[in-house]
Amino acid sequence: MKYFDYAATTPPYPDVVRTMTEIMETQFGNASSIHGYGERADQLLRRARTGCAAAIGVKADEIVFTSGATESNNLAIKGAALRYSSRGKHIITTATEHASVYESVLQLQQWGWDVTFIPVDSTGVVTAEQVVKAVRSDTVLVSLMHVNNETGAIHPVEEIGNLLKKNAPRVLFHVDGVQGFGKVHVAPAKWKADLYSLSAHKVRGPKGAGLLYVRSGVELTPLLSGGSQEHGLRAGTENTALIVGMAKAMRIATERQIDFSSRIRLLRDRVMKTIASIPELELNSTQDGAPHIVHFSYPAMKAEVALHTLEQFGCTVSTQSACSSRSAEPSRVLLAMGRDVACASGGLRISFGDEHTEEDAAMLEKALHQMVAQLRPLERR
Ligand code: PMP
């Protein structure tokens, strides 16, 4: 069985697992303790913080460790909204955000904030002009993703950040960077992002570790009450082992990004070409999207039937994103891109990782042909 669901999660590098195991066994101190055990844990955290910061080109004291990007996104959005509510209660986002952003803004809506969802075009992106046009005098935050987790569509974050800060410098800019980091070039400071979320498990680090970059000078209302860890922004004893594992995975991802991108893009392109050649299938990803994601629909078939058929032919792919794939609803992302319900209900995502080869892509192409041949007689018309 071949795993083509790296956008959902990745297998941690064996070296990352070894390092984390060693830390759990030998460096179990609480980084806040002032004795030797604590100091050693604190030193590991400091080194990890410097490493994570270097991987995204920011300062170490701008990194807040979290339990993953869901928490980072919640902290960025609700933390900024609560802290700056005296400036206004309007938030701008897009129609295709990850559930952790979408549900966060919906919760703020219930608490009295006003939210503008900018529509995306048929390829799934918004323009900088659309974002700036949506800004009002009471806008406090723009939150959007770099790379879409379902389709791989890339928002022009650098253009958006620059135009936003030129026109409305007081409006905070949050980027959910989870699917872009390690796959395409990232530079949150250059994009003028104030807040930037990452997750370790998408780049062969551990699950349950993430970070939020908080630009110096930006304040947030913490969501957890407790100790003063993480500059007072995230109470709770830091998980030294997972954080060191994340730093290691992030360093490797940064070192290999250019190589990964050019090699994996070739695999993606050949699989895209195959999908385009099968009349039953419709591509939802475009050439200029992220190098590791191909999304397509089989409108005449339920997505889970297609998924299990591909599995029968040895390939594990995904329906929608892992976070939404157990819901029977059509994809919110595809509907926002203007696809009809059949297309939005028959969506499948293939996502590549650094271990994939030309042979894997060939196997996947064969499985796609076999799947359609097997399902053709069962198509709903
Ligand atoms: N944002 C995006 C774009 C994602 O793809 C994910 C993971 N599916 C998350 C946020 C949430 O990350 P985590 O699993 O670390 O909570």
Boltz pocket constraint, residues with backbone or C-beta under 6 A from the ligand:
constraints:
  - pocket:
      binder: B
      contacts: [[A, 7], [A, 8], [A, 67], [A, 68], [A, 69], [A, 70], [A, 71], [A, 73], [A, 98], [A, 100], [A, 145], [A, 147], [A, 148], [A, 149], [A, 176], [A, 178], [A, 179], [A, 198], [A, 199], [A, 200], [A, 201], [A, 208], [A, 209], [A, 210], [A, 321], [A, 322], [A, 323]]
      max_distance: 6.0
